[in-house]
Every structure is written in C-alpha cells, then in structure tokens.
Amino acid sequence: MDEKELIELSDELVQGLTKLSLGETPGFLSGSIYKKLSNHPQFDAIKECYINHLHEFKGSYDNAVELKKLTDFRYKIVELFNA
C-alpha cells in the first residue's frame, strides 16, 4: 500500500467513525468501509486507537515528531481494519 492509499483509507475510517458516533447509519450508497465498520471484529480497537490519537493531538502538526505520530496513527488504524 502506498502513502496515498494509506491516507485515503485512514481518512475513510475516521470519517466513518465520526458519522457512526453522530448517530448516522450507512445507507445503500454509502462506501463499503463505512458499511462494514460497526460490525468489524476490530471495531473497538479501531475506536480506541482513534480516541488515543485525539487525546495526544494538540491542535496542529508543527514538527516532524507530531507528523510521525499522525503517520503512525494512520498505519495503526489501517492495520487494525485489515486484520
């Protein structure tokens, strides 16, 4: 998986989590990731990973260390989703 694919998939996962947490339900035309997410065997781990990321996030990515944390988060939620 290249960097672009990683970013796109992790963005879809975060968007799906956000929609689900706001009470939205996937419809017929919703993307497959959003449809699969709430029934995914790693759903709780994916949520926990996102929660931990948000707890550590300080509002912006101002240096390489913070950008690495973002990249690590992206890899982790994609890894959990693909497990």
C-alpha positions, 0 to 999 in steps of 0.5 A, a space after each residue: 500500500 502506498 502513502 496515498 492509499 494509506 491516507 485515503 483509507 485512514 481518512 475513510 475510517 475516521 470519517 466513518 467513525 465520526 458519522 457512526 458516533 453522530 448517530 448516522 447509519 450507512 445507507 445503500 450508497 454509502 462506501 463499503 468501509 463505512 458499511 462494514 465498520 460497526 460490525 468489524 471484529 476490530 471495531 473497538 480497537 479501531 475506536 480506541 486507537 482513534 480516541 488515543 490519537 485525539 487525546 495526544 493531538 494538540 491542535 496542529 502538526 508543527 514538527 516532524 515528531 507530531 507528523 510521525 505520530 499522525 503517520 503512525 496513527 494512520 498505519 495503526 488504524 489501517 492495520 487494525 481494519 485489515 486484520 
